[in-house]
Amino acid sequence: MKRFEYKVLKFDLSPEVLVENVEKDKVVGFKEVEKKGIFVHRIKKEPIIEKQIDTNPIGYSSTKKDATKLTKSMEVVLNKMAENGWRVISMVPVIGGNYDYDLDHNKGTTWDLKASGGYGYGFGYGYGFSTTEAIVVTLEKELSVF
């Protein structure tokens, strides 16, 4: 009779990091420049400057997830588990949701505000969406029976 041990792992998706591109000057070397004058003749070293674009993190996305980071961490962990005799038997996404809305009660006339108890008639909108928040992985390992 075969016996198995089971393990459940949860891999969370982290929000994608929002970045802004910033252009910076970078000194990559120096060049000699000859300065000639009526009474003075000299050689001066001037910097060689190149434009470089750096990315600075400015926050986290409320809608996008960092799937690249997730897949790399899953690959490392699951490869180690496979080396130790574990086998993946299922992967299930964990779904979460998010929403936003706006409602402006102050678009009515003065009479509208009095008639509606101070709320006005106004307008509004709303939306919602689902995202994958995590992945649950179930693994099994056959146990040796003595």
N, C-alpha and C positions, 0 to 999 in steps of 0.2 A: 504494500500500500504506500503510495506516494504522499508525502506531507510537504506543504508549502508554507512559507512565511511571506507576509505581505507588508508593503510599506507604501505610504501615501505622502507625496511631496507637493507643496504648493509653490509655484513660481509667480510672484507678483510683477505686474507691468508697472514700471515707474513712468511718470509723466515725461514727455519730451522736453528737453531743456531749450528754452528760447534764447537765441543769441543775436547780437548785433555785430556787424562788420565795422571795424575801426581801422582807418588807414594811418599808419605810423611811418616815420622816417627811421631807417636803420643804417648805421655806419658800417660799411662792408670792407673798408680799407682806406688807404690814403694815397694821394698822388702828389708828385712834386711839381710845383708850378714856379716857373722862372719869372721873377719880377724885375723889370729893368726900369731904371730912372736915369736922370741926368747925372746924379752924383752917386746913386746906390744901385748895386747889382746883387740880388740875393735870390736864393731858392727857398721857397716856403712850402710846407706840407699842408694840403687841404684835404678834408674828408671826402670820400666817395659815398654818396648817400643814395640808397634805393628805397622805393616805396614798398611797404610790406602791409598786408591786410591781416589783422588779428581778429579773432572772434572773442567777444566778451559775453559771458552768460548774463541775462537780464531777468530771468524768471522761469516759470514752468507753464507749459500749455495746459489749459483746462479741457482740451478736446483730443489732443494727439498723445499717443503712448510711444515709448521708446522700444520698439520691437527688436531692434538690433542688439540692444543690451540684454534683453530677455533671451534671445536665441543663443547668444554667446554663453550666458550663465547656465542655460539648460544643457547645452552641449558639454560643458565641462563636468557638470554634476552627473549627467546621465552616462557619460563615458566612464567615469570612475565607478559608478554603480555596476555597469556592465562588466568591468574588469573583476569585480567581486562576485560575479555570478547572478546579478539581478537582471530581470527582463521586464521591459515595459509591456503592460497589458492594456492600458487605456490612458488617454489624454482627453480631458474635458475642460472647455473654457468656462470661466466664471464671468457672467455678464453683469455689468452695472449700468446705471443710467445717470443722465444729467439733464438739466433743463434750465431755461431762463425765460423771463417774461418782462413786459413793461406795460404799465397801465397809467394813463394820464386822466385823472378825474377833473382837471381844471379847464377843459375845452368847452364847457357849456356856457350859456349866458347867465346873467345874474338871476333871472327867473328860473332857469333850469336848476341852478344851485339850491334855491329855496325849495322848489318842488320836490327835489330828490333828497331832501334832508341834509344838504351840504356836500353831497358827493358829485353832482354834475353828471353829465351823460358820457362825456369823454370817449376814448378809444383805447385799444390795447392789442397786444399780440403775445404769442408764446410759442415755444418750440421745445422739443425734447429729442434725445438721441441715446442710443445704447453704445457702450464700449466694452471691450474685453478687459476685465480688471486683473485677471490672473488665469493661470492654467494649473489644473490639478492632475498630477501624474500618478498612476497606480503601478507599482512594480511587484513582481513576485520572484521568489527564490526557492528552488527545490532544496529541502532539507535532507541530509543523509540520515537514513534510518538504520539503527544498529540491531 
